[in-house]
Amino acid sequence: MDKFKSMQAFVRVAEAGSFTAVANQLGVPRSLITRLIASLERQLGVKLMTRSTRSLSLTTAGSAYLEKCRVILNLVDATESGLMSEKFAPKGEIRISLPLSFGLERLLPILFEFAKENSEIKLAMDFSDRHSNLIEEGLDLAIRITSSLDSTDIVRKLGVSKLITVASPEYLKLHGIPLNPSDLKSHECLDYSLQPSIATWSYMVKGELKPVTIEGRLVANNGDALAQAAIKGLGIARQPEFIVANYIASGELVTLLNDYDALELGIYAVLPSNRYIPHRISVLMEYISKSLKSEI
């Protein structure tokens, strides 16, 4: 079997921790991945992985070989990408994870235009607000909107979006207008959360970012749902500008705490670690970045 393909399969399995996951990513039988790794171990004369029905771990030799494989494969990718960037249009598949609301509202039109202009690119798009594990899921790129990143994340910043606190005129008429962040403690707040937790919103008070504990009966992991709840008068929401801007313009929502609401969310392209960035991914990131800046 092709040793290069075996090395690629080995790196993928080592990073994903699963033969089945890699087979699913590549759309091939699990038995093919197993044969590639077995062939590699025979050629090298060492055991690279210890496998059981429930777990997979690298041997000492496997860990050392993994780092060397990454260097080799990255050099090959860099060489091929350099040639492609000079002579050829981007080509190949891009598997990308997109946040639901921002992805559908702002990124999807950009990606459609990118696909029209790059006929050799295949786009596989996954719309979800959860934080995908890029390596385990075989993703090339994830777009995330956040105020904080993990220290291990490899990212490129594509833009920013302001957080805006809003409520409907109906809600404010019945419950009053919060004049400072601490007033939120006596209001119904519509919290965005991917998992149950103590909810806090942070505001700039006297030059310092301070958290405010909020409470409310409605929690959701989708900003559009919370904006609709706010329009219905169910509480106060705090959402990115791209979600609520049209509702503010139409008068369905009113902005609150403008003097305190200085927090911005970064729009980031997050990349798998330990890999060279292929030409097609670089081209897509640049395209998205330019398109978002032209909309501002």
NORRA-V964301 format. One record per backbone hydrogen bond with DSSP energy under -0.5 kcal/mol. CO is the residue of the C=O (numbers start at 0). NH is the residue of the N-H. E is the energy in kcal/mol with one decimal. If there is no record, write none. Layout:
BEGIN
CO&NH&E + CO&NH&E
END
This chain:
BEGIN
1&5&-1.9 + 2&6&-2.3 + 3&7&-2.3 + 4&8&-2.5 + 5&9&-2.4 + 6&10&-2.4 + 7&11&-2.1 + 8&12&-2.5 + 9&13&-2.7 + 10&14&-2.3 + 11&15&-2.7 + 12&16&-2.7 + 12&17&-0.6 + 17&21&-1.4 + 18&22&-2.4 + 19&23&-2.4 + 20&24&-2.3 + 21&25&-2.3 + 22&26&-1.2 + 22&27&-2.1 + 28&31&-0.9 + 28&32&-1.1 + 29&33&-2.2 + 30&34&-2.2 + 31&35&-2.1 + 32&36&-2.1 + 33&37&-2.4 + 34&38&-2.6 + 35&39&-2.0 + 36&40&-2.4 + 37&41&-2.1 + 38&42&-2.3 + 39&43&-2.2 + 40&44&-1.9 + 40&45&-1.0 + 45&47&-0.5 + 47&58&-2.1 + 48&50&-0.6 + 49&56&-2.1 + 54&51&-2.3 + 56&49&-3.4 + 58&62&-2.4 + 59&63&-1.9 + 60&64&-2.5 + 61&65&-2.2 + 62&66&-1.5 + 63&67&-1.4 + 64&68&-2.6 + 65&69&-2.4 + 66&70&-1.7 + 67&71&-2.3 + 68&72&-3.1 + 69&73&-2.4 + 70&74&-2.0 + 71&75&-2.1 + 72&76&-2.7 + 73&77&-2.7 + 74&78&-2.4 + 75&79&-2.7 + 76&80&-3.0 + 77&81&-2.3 + 78&82&-1.8 + 79&83&-2.6 + 80&84&-2.9 + 81&85&-1.1 + 82&86&-2.2 + 83&87&-2.5 + 91&121&-2.4 + 93&95&-0.7 + 93&123&-2.7 + 94&139&-2.4 + 94&140&-1.5 + 95&125&-2.5 + 96&142&-2.8 + 97&127&-2.9 + 98&102&-2.1 + 99&103&-2.3 + 100&104&-2.6 + 101&105&-2.4 + 101&106&-2.0 + 102&107&-2.6 + 105&109&-0.7 + 106&110&-2.9 + 107&111&-2.5 + 108&112&-1.9 + 109&113&-2.3 + 110&114&-2.5 + 111&115&-2.1 + 112&116&-2.0 + 113&117&-1.3 + 117&120&-1.7 + 119&91&-2.3 + 120&122&-0.5 + 121&93&-3.0 + 121&123&-0.5 + 122&124&-0.6 + 123&95&-2.6 + 124&126&-0.5 + 125&97&-3.4 + 125&127&-0.7 + 129&131&-1.0 + 131&133&-0.9 + 132&136&-2.4 + 133&138&-2.5 + 134&137&-0.9 + 140&96&-2.3 + 141&143&-0.6 + 141&269&-3.7 + 143&145&-0.5 + 143&267&-3.2 + 145&265&-2.8 + 149&152&-1.6 + 152&154&-0.6 + 153&270&-3.1 + 155&268&-2.9 + 158&266&-3.2 + 160&264&-3.3 + 161&240&-2.4 + 163&238&-2.2 + 164&255&-2.8 + 165&236&-2.6 + 166&253&-3.2 + 167&171&-2.1 + 168&172&-2.1 + 169&173&-1.6 + 170&174&-2.6 + 171&175&-2.1 + 175&177&-0.5 + 179&182&-1.9 + 180&183&-1.7 + 181&184&-1.3 + 182&185&-1.7 + 183&186&-2.1 + 186&188&-0.6 + 187&235&-2.9 + 188&190&-0.8 + 189&237&-0.6 + 190&192&-0.6 + 190&219&-2.1 + 198&213&-2.1 + 200&211&-2.5 + 202&204&-0.8 + 202&209&-3.3 + 204&207&-1.4 + 207&204&-3.2 + 207&209&-0.6 + 209&202&-2.6 + 211&200&-2.4 + 214&188&-2.3 + 216&218&-0.5 + 217&190&-1.4 + 219&192&-2.3 + 221&225&-1.5 + 222&226&-2.3 + 223&227&-2.1 + 224&228&-1.9 + 225&229&-2.2 + 226&230&-2.2 + 227&231&-1.7 + 228&233&-2.3 + 229&167&-0.6 + 229&232&-1.7 + 235&189&-3.5 + 236&165&-3.2 + 238&163&-2.7 + 239&242&-1.5 + 239&243&-1.4 + 240&244&-2.3 + 243&247&-2.2 + 244&248&-2.3 + 245&249&-1.8 + 246&250&-0.6 + 246&251&-1.4 + 246&252&-1.6 + 247&250&-0.8 + 253&166&-1.6 + 255&164&-0.6 + 256&259&-1.5 + 256&260&-1.8 + 259&203&-2.7 + 259&261&-1.8 + 262&162&-2.1 + 264&160&-2.4 + 265&145&-2.0 + 265&267&-0.7 + 266&157&-3.7 + 266&158&-1.3 + 267&143&-2.4 + 267&269&-0.6 + 268&155&-1.9 + 269&141&-2.0 + 270&153&-0.7 + 271&274&-0.6 + 275&277&-0.8 + 277&280&-0.5 + 277&281&-2.1 + 278&282&-2.5 + 279&283&-1.8 + 280&284&-2.5 + 281&285&-2.2 + 282&286&-2.1 + 283&287&-2.7 + 284&288&-2.6 + 285&289&-2.4 + 286&290&-2.2 + 287&291&-2.6 + 288&292&-2.0 + 289&293&-1.8 + 290&294&-0.8 + 291&294&-0.6 + 291&295&-0.7 + 292&295&-0.6
END
